[in-house]
Amino acid sequence: ESEYQLIPIDHGYSFPDFRKLKDVCFEWINWKAAQKPFSESTRKYIASLDAIEDATTVKKEAQLSQPSVITLILSTYLLQYCSKCGLTLQEIATLVQRYRTRYDADKNDSPSCLERLIASSQEQFRPGRNN
């Protein structure tokens, strides 16, 4: 047994409001492990996830807000679709996280692909709009 333990210390941004994803940042995005394809067993596990069941459980047990529950559902569906398409975790993260470097964080801060999809969907189904 190792004398070291990995202990999570902050999960405050685990379930952000789906409308407020600007600050999402995956520190691990450039790790080698994130660049590797999912194993077959991992792909099967991802495919088996039930977003609605998980959201119901998390909302009840953790008392998450409705927007945070929607984030969980959207994230699960995105992960399942991207996994099925063969994307790596790094490629998936680039769809969710805004592109920034430490040198141009203020200059290049356009919405991520996921943010643009959410904004487009919200506009499409805005109350009072003829759909």
C-alpha positions as CSV (number, residue, x, y, z in Angstrom):
1,E,0.0,0.0,0.0
2,S,1.3,3.4,-0.9
3,E,1.9,6.1,1.6
4,Y,0.3,8.6,-0.8
5,Q,-3.4,9.0,-1.4
6,L,-5.2,11.1,-4.0
7,I,-8.0,13.0,-2.3
8,P,-10.3,15.3,-4.3
9,I,-10.4,18.7,-2.7
10,D,-12.8,20.7,-4.8
11,H,-15.8,19.6,-6.8
12,G,-17.4,23.0,-6.8
13,Y,-17.4,23.2,-10.6
14,S,-18.4,19.6,-11.3
15,F,-22.0,20.6,-12.3
16,P,-22.0,24.2,-13.6
17,D,-25.2,25.8,-14.9
18,F,-25.4,24.7,-18.6
19,R,-25.9,28.4,-19.6
20,K,-22.7,29.5,-17.8
21,L,-19.9,27.3,-19.2
22,K,-17.5,30.2,-20.0
23,D,-15.0,29.2,-17.2
24,V,-14.9,25.5,-17.8
25,C,-11.3,24.5,-17.9
26,F,-9.9,20.9,-18.0
27,E,-6.4,21.1,-16.6
28,W,-5.8,17.6,-17.9
29,I,-6.6,18.4,-21.5
30,N,-3.0,18.0,-22.7
31,W,-2.1,15.0,-20.6
32,K,-1.0,11.9,-22.6
33,A,-3.8,9.8,-21.2
34,A,-6.4,12.3,-22.6
35,Q,-5.0,11.8,-26.1
36,K,-5.4,8.0,-26.1
37,P,-8.5,6.4,-27.5
38,F,-11.0,4.9,-25.1
39,S,-10.7,1.1,-24.6
40,E,-13.5,-1.1,-25.7
41,S,-14.6,-1.7,-22.1
42,T,-14.7,2.1,-21.5
43,R,-16.7,2.7,-24.6
44,K,-19.2,0.0,-23.5
45,Y,-19.4,1.6,-20.1
46,I,-20.0,5.0,-21.5
47,A,-22.7,3.7,-23.8
48,S,-24.4,2.1,-20.9
49,L,-24.8,5.3,-18.9
50,D,-28.4,6.4,-18.4
51,A,-28.4,10.2,-18.3
52,I,-32.0,10.6,-17.1
53,E,-31.6,8.0,-14.4
54,D,-28.3,9.5,-13.2
55,A,-29.8,13.0,-13.3
56,T,-32.8,11.9,-11.3
57,T,-30.6,10.3,-8.6
58,V,-28.2,13.2,-8.4
59,K,-30.9,15.8,-8.2
60,K,-32.6,13.8,-5.4
61,E,-29.5,12.9,-3.4
62,A,-27.3,15.9,-4.0
63,Q,-30.1,18.4,-4.4
64,L,-28.7,20.0,-7.5
65,S,-30.3,22.9,-9.3
66,Q,-32.3,22.2,-12.5
67,P,-29.6,23.9,-14.7
68,S,-26.9,21.7,-13.1
69,V,-29.0,18.6,-13.8
70,I,-29.4,19.7,-17.4
71,T,-25.6,20.0,-17.6
72,L,-25.2,16.4,-16.4
73,I,-27.7,15.2,-19.0
74,L,-26.1,17.2,-21.9
75,S,-22.6,16.1,-20.8
76,T,-23.5,12.5,-20.7
77,Y,-25.1,12.6,-24.2
78,L,-22.1,14.5,-25.6
79,L,-19.7,11.9,-24.1
80,Q,-21.8,9.0,-25.5
81,Y,-22.0,10.5,-28.9
82,C,-18.3,11.5,-29.1
83,S,-17.2,8.1,-27.7
84,K,-19.3,6.3,-30.4
85,C,-17.6,8.5,-33.0
86,G,-14.2,7.5,-31.7
87,L,-13.1,10.9,-30.3
88,T,-10.5,11.0,-27.5
89,L,-11.1,12.7,-24.2
90,Q,-8.9,15.5,-25.3
91,E,-11.0,16.0,-28.5
92,I,-14.2,15.9,-26.5
93,A,-12.8,18.5,-24.0
94,T,-12.0,20.9,-26.9
95,L,-15.7,20.9,-27.8
96,V,-16.6,22.0,-24.2
97,Q,-13.8,24.3,-23.2
98,R,-13.0,27.6,-24.8
99,Y,-9.7,27.8,-26.6
100,R,-7.2,29.8,-24.6
101,T,-3.6,29.9,-23.9
102,R,-2.0,31.6,-20.9
103,Y,-0.7,34.2,-23.3
104,D,-3.9,35.2,-25.1
105,A,-6.7,34.3,-22.6
106,D,-8.2,37.8,-22.9
107,K,-7.9,38.1,-26.7
108,N,-9.2,34.7,-27.8
109,D,-12.2,34.0,-25.7
110,S,-14.9,32.9,-28.2
111,P,-17.6,30.5,-27.0
112,S,-16.9,26.8,-27.2
113,C,-18.7,24.5,-29.6
114,L,-21.0,23.3,-26.8
115,E,-21.8,26.9,-25.8
116,R,-22.7,27.8,-29.3
117,L,-24.9,24.8,-29.7
118,I,-26.7,25.6,-26.4
119,A,-27.2,29.3,-27.4
120,S,-28.5,28.2,-30.8
121,S,-30.9,25.8,-29.2
122,Q,-32.1,28.4,-26.7
123,E,-32.7,30.8,-29.6
124,Q,-34.6,28.2,-31.6
125,F,-36.9,27.4,-28.8
126,R,-37.3,30.9,-27.3
127,P,-40.8,31.6,-26.1
128,G,-42.8,33.6,-28.5
129,R,-40.7,32.5,-31.5
130,N,-42.6,30.7,-34.3
131,N,-40.9,27.3,-34.3
